[in-house]
């Protein structure tokens, strides 16, 4: 299975009372697929995975898998800072029909490079499912170095990396040094176009929750080598790329979706609603984009 194109890191829509809005989640899945995305990631950072209960996790994965119904891959976020728990959640995701998993490097306990290698190898050996490694030092405190990623990629189940280090130099090293069949996917919306030009194959996107057609088109043009068309869309989206991270993700993207009538709702504590001054800034940006529900 190839993992490329625009893959949306889905928000977890909530009701006003903080319960998971499963019907809204189904609507979002259909909205995404109707507008051309190539995959869906429930329970990533954007899906507020740290505050999702185990029973909710199962039902969210099941809902996305059922609603997608094979139209695009469902890639469940199963990473934790415990290898044992990560194996458990990865097994559950596979049993629920997920096509692959996205596993973030362990956060807070800050393993060494050898610890990172052992962690991902243990999961890849325990569960026979494609694994996308998620490298985001800003949230985990530890960067997965290229030499470590090369070791991981020797395992047949470790097939791709979501590169959210923000370091283009590192991304170039990864593209240059890892096997051609190993997929390098952007984890930063605003770096998708540069990464595509260097040989990356797509993005796991936050912005596509609201504008899946635009992000999908930009990636499609980039993969086809039409960088003039891709560049035009990149600059069209650039104000929203910036506004979507004006506060901690997913606070702004949920606010933007609420503004446009898509299921999103509030965030769970410790995340709070967008500050009034930033809400005004976001609204001024969002009103420039047409969203067809």
Buried (B, 14 or more C-beta within 10 A) or exposed (E): EEBBBBBBBBBBBBBEEEEBBBEBBBBBBEBBBEBBBBBBBBBBBBBBBEBBEEEBBBBBBBBBBEBBEEBBBBBBBBBBBEBEEBBBBBBBBBEBBBBBBBBBBBBEEEBEBEBBBEBBBBBBEBBEBBBBBBBBBEBBBBBBBBEBBBBBBEBEBBBBBBBBBBBBEBBBBBBEEBEEEBBBBBBBBBBBBBBBEBEBBBBBBBBBBBBBBBBBBBBBBBBEEEBEBBBBBBEBBEBBBBBBBBBBBBBBBBBBBBBBEBBBBBBBEEBEBBEEEBBEBBBEBBEEBEBEE
